[in-house]
């Protein structure tokens, strides 16, 4: 029984080691979790997107993209510009005077929910690192498990779901701390710095 689930455990560990890192996507999920803004949709998009990309990697689609290296360059530029713009908008909130802190109340407006969903999709699918981690790295490691590679992929996808759910819904515990304007501005500063650094890194490496 243990040997049958070994590939799944290996996939879970591999997937978790790749996504538990400071990045634009994780920073965004954390912020949405603290604000309780379209959280279920954001967590669902992140987890489902990872599952799709992992399936592509396990299925061998990564080999097709490797045959056209220019694809990653294009995605790097688009993703880099997007991250720089989003980081600049977040930095703008930091420099503006905040009269109040975070109000951790549920129920986002339709416009806010729509923006959150679109931003989450962009942060996920315009980030070349996502393709490198899920499609290439997970796909290549899964291939080493032969016929059990899909079991490995399921484990990796489950790790993604567990992480984003824990990050998003667990972020509510920070709601009281970020009720203070200064703490909220610090979080926005960290998010802005992370996204700007990642954006510059992507463009520089393109």
GIZICOR-V375026 format. One record per pair of residues at least 4 apart in sequence whose ideal C-beta (glycine too) atoms are under 8 Angstrom apart, sorted by the first residue. I is the first residue (numbers start at 1). J is the second residue. If there is no record, write none. Layout:
i = <I & I>
j = <J & J>
//
This chain:
i = <1 & 2 & 5 & 5 & 6 & 7 & 7 & 7 & 7 & 7 & 7 & 7 & 8 & 8 & 8 & 8 & 8 & 8 & 9 & 9 & 10 & 10 & 10 & 10 & 10 & 11 & 11 & 11 & 11 & 11 & 11 & 11 & 11 & 11 & 11 & 11 & 11 & 12 & 12 & 12 & 12 & 12 & 13 & 13 & 13 & 14 & 14 & 14 & 14 & 14 & 14 & 14 & 14 & 15 & 15 & 15 & 15 & 15 & 15 & 15 & 15 & 15 & 15 & 16 & 16 & 16 & 16 & 18 & 18 & 18 & 18 & 19 & 19 & 19 & 19 & 19 & 19 & 19 & 20 & 21 & 22 & 22 & 22 & 23 & 23 & 23 & 23 & 23 & 24 & 24 & 24 & 24 & 24 & 24 & 24 & 24 & 25 & 25 & 25 & 25 & 25 & 25 & 25 & 26 & 26 & 27 & 27 & 27 & 27 & 27 & 28 & 28 & 28 & 28 & 28 & 28 & 29 & 29 & 29 & 29 & 29 & 29 & 29 & 29 & 29 & 30 & 30 & 30 & 30 & 30 & 31 & 31 & 31 & 31 & 31 & 32 & 32 & 32 & 32 & 32 & 32 & 32 & 32 & 32 & 33 & 33 & 33 & 33 & 33 & 33 & 33 & 34 & 34 & 34 & 34 & 34 & 34 & 34 & 34 & 35 & 35 & 35 & 36 & 36 & 36 & 36 & 36 & 36 & 37 & 37 & 37 & 37 & 38 & 38 & 38 & 38 & 38 & 38 & 39 & 39 & 39 & 40 & 41 & 41 & 41 & 41 & 41 & 42 & 42 & 42 & 42 & 42 & 43 & 43 & 43 & 43 & 43 & 44 & 45 & 45 & 45 & 45 & 45 & 46 & 46 & 46 & 46 & 46 & 47 & 47 & 47 & 47 & 47 & 47 & 48 & 49 & 49 & 49 & 49 & 49 & 50 & 50 & 50 & 50 & 50 & 50 & 50 & 51 & 51 & 51 & 51 & 52 & 53 & 53 & 53 & 53 & 53 & 54 & 54 & 54 & 54 & 54 & 54 & 54 & 54 & 54 & 55 & 55 & 55 & 56 & 56 & 56 & 56 & 56 & 57 & 57 & 57 & 57 & 57 & 57 & 57 & 57 & 57 & 57 & 57 & 58 & 58 & 58 & 58 & 58 & 58 & 58 & 58 & 59 & 60 & 60 & 60 & 61 & 61 & 61 & 62 & 62 & 62 & 62 & 62 & 63 & 64 & 65 & 65 & 65 & 65 & 65 & 66 & 69 & 70 & 71 & 72 & 72 & 72 & 72 & 73 & 73 & 74 & 75 & 75 & 75 & 75 & 76 & 76 & 76 & 76 & 76 & 76 & 77 & 77 & 77 & 77 & 78 & 78 & 79 & 79 & 79 & 79 & 79 & 79 & 80 & 80 & 80 & 80 & 80 & 80 & 80 & 80 & 81 & 81 & 81 & 82 & 82 & 82 & 82 & 82 & 83 & 83 & 83 & 83 & 83 & 83 & 83 & 83 & 84 & 84 & 84 & 84 & 84 & 84 & 85 & 86 & 86 & 86 & 86 & 87 & 87 & 87 & 87 & 87 & 87 & 87 & 87 & 88 & 88 & 88 & 89 & 90 & 90 & 90 & 90 & 90 & 91 & 91 & 91 & 91 & 91 & 92 & 93 & 93 & 93 & 94 & 94 & 94 & 94 & 98 & 98 & 98 & 99 & 100 & 101 & 101 & 101 & 101 & 101 & 101 & 102 & 102 & 102 & 102 & 103 & 104 & 104 & 104 & 104 & 104 & 108 & 108 & 108 & 109 & 110 & 111 & 112 & 113 & 114 & 115 & 116 & 117 & 118 & 119 & 120 & 121 & 122 & 123 & 124 & 125 & 127 & 127 & 127 & 128 & 128 & 129 & 129 & 130 & 131 & 131 & 132 & 132 & 133 & 133 & 134 & 134 & 134 & 135 & 136 & 137 & 138 & 138 & 138 & 139 & 140 & 141 & 141 & 142 & 142 & 142 & 142 & 142 & 143 & 144 & 145 & 145 & 145 & 148 & 149 & 150 & 151 & 152 & 153 & 154 & 155 & 156 & 157 & 158 & 159 & 160 & 161 & 162 & 163 & 164 & 165 & 166 & 167 & 171 & 174 & 175 & 177 & 178 & 178 & 178 & 179 & 180 & 181 & 182 & 183 & 184 & 185 & 186 & 187 & 188 & 189 & 190 & 191 & 192 & 193 & 194 & 195 & 196 & 197 & 198 & 199 & 200 & 201 & 202>
j = <5 & 6 & 9 & 151 & 10 & 11 & 145 & 148 & 149 & 151 & 152 & 155 & 12 & 151 & 152 & 154 & 155 & 158 & 13 & 155 & 14 & 141 & 145 & 152 & 155 & 15 & 138 & 142 & 151 & 152 & 153 & 154 & 155 & 156 & 157 & 158 & 159 & 16 & 155 & 156 & 158 & 159 & 17 & 155 & 159 & 18 & 137 & 138 & 141 & 152 & 155 & 156 & 159 & 19 & 50 & 54 & 138 & 155 & 156 & 157 & 158 & 159 & 160 & 20 & 159 & 162 & 163 & 133 & 134 & 137 & 138 & 26 & 50 & 133 & 159 & 160 & 163 & 164 & 163 & 26 & 26 & 27 & 194 & 27 & 127 & 129 & 194 & 198 & 28 & 83 & 86 & 123 & 127 & 194 & 195 & 198 & 29 & 46 & 120 & 123 & 124 & 127 & 130 & 30 & 167 & 31 & 190 & 191 & 194 & 195 & 32 & 42 & 119 & 120 & 123 & 191 & 33 & 42 & 43 & 46 & 120 & 164 & 167 & 168 & 171 & 34 & 167 & 168 & 171 & 187 & 35 & 171 & 187 & 188 & 191 & 36 & 37 & 38 & 39 & 42 & 116 & 120 & 168 & 171 & 39 & 167 & 168 & 169 & 170 & 171 & 172 & 102 & 104 & 171 & 172 & 174 & 175 & 178 & 187 & 102 & 104 & 108 & 104 & 105 & 106 & 108 & 172 & 175 & 108 & 112 & 113 & 116 & 42 & 108 & 112 & 113 & 116 & 117 & 43 & 168 & 169 & 44 & 45 & 113 & 116 & 117 & 120 & 46 & 116 & 117 & 120 & 168 & 47 & 164 & 165 & 168 & 169 & 48 & 49 & 117 & 120 & 121 & 124 & 50 & 120 & 124 & 160 & 164 & 51 & 157 & 160 & 161 & 164 & 165 & 52 & 53 & 121 & 124 & 125 & 130 & 54 & 130 & 134 & 156 & 157 & 160 & 161 & 55 & 157 & 160 & 161 & 56 & 57 & 130 & 131 & 134 & 135 & 58 & 134 & 135 & 138 & 139 & 153 & 156 & 157 & 160 & 59 & 153 & 157 & 61 & 62 & 134 & 135 & 139 & 61 & 62 & 134 & 135 & 136 & 137 & 138 & 139 & 140 & 142 & 153 & 138 & 139 & 142 & 143 & 149 & 150 & 152 & 153 & 139 & 64 & 139 & 143 & 65 & 135 & 139 & 66 & 135 & 136 & 139 & 140 & 67 & 68 & 71 & 72 & 131 & 135 & 136 & 136 & 73 & 74 & 75 & 76 & 128 & 131 & 132 & 77 & 206 & 78 & 79 & 126 & 128 & 131 & 80 & 128 & 202 & 203 & 205 & 206 & 81 & 202 & 203 & 206 & 82 & 126 & 83 & 126 & 127 & 128 & 199 & 202 & 84 & 198 & 199 & 200 & 201 & 202 & 203 & 206 & 85 & 199 & 203 & 86 & 122 & 123 & 126 & 199 & 87 & 123 & 127 & 195 & 196 & 198 & 199 & 202 & 88 & 195 & 196 & 199 & 200 & 203 & 89 & 90 & 119 & 123 & 195 & 91 & 191 & 192 & 193 & 194 & 195 & 196 & 199 & 92 & 192 & 196 & 93 & 94 & 188 & 191 & 192 & 195 & 95 & 188 & 189 & 192 & 196 & 96 & 98 & 185 & 188 & 185 & 188 & 189 & 192 & 181 & 184 & 185 & 181 & 181 & 178 & 179 & 180 & 181 & 183 & 184 & 175 & 178 & 179 & 184 & 179 & 172 & 175 & 176 & 178 & 179 & 112 & 113 & 116 & 113 & 114 & 115 & 116 & 117 & 118 & 119 & 120 & 121 & 122 & 123 & 124 & 125 & 126 & 127 & 130 & 130 & 131 & 198 & 202 & 132 & 202 & 133 & 202 & 134 & 135 & 136 & 136 & 137 & 137 & 138 & 138 & 139 & 156 & 139 & 140 & 141 & 142 & 153 & 156 & 143 & 144 & 145 & 152 & 149 & 150 & 152 & 153 & 156 & 149 & 149 & 149 & 151 & 152 & 152 & 153 & 154 & 155 & 156 & 157 & 158 & 159 & 160 & 161 & 162 & 163 & 164 & 165 & 166 & 167 & 168 & 169 & 170 & 171 & 175 & 178 & 179 & 183 & 183 & 184 & 187 & 183 & 184 & 185 & 186 & 187 & 188 & 189 & 190 & 191 & 192 & 193 & 194 & 195 & 196 & 197 & 198 & 199 & 200 & 201 & 202 & 203 & 204 & 205 & 206>
//
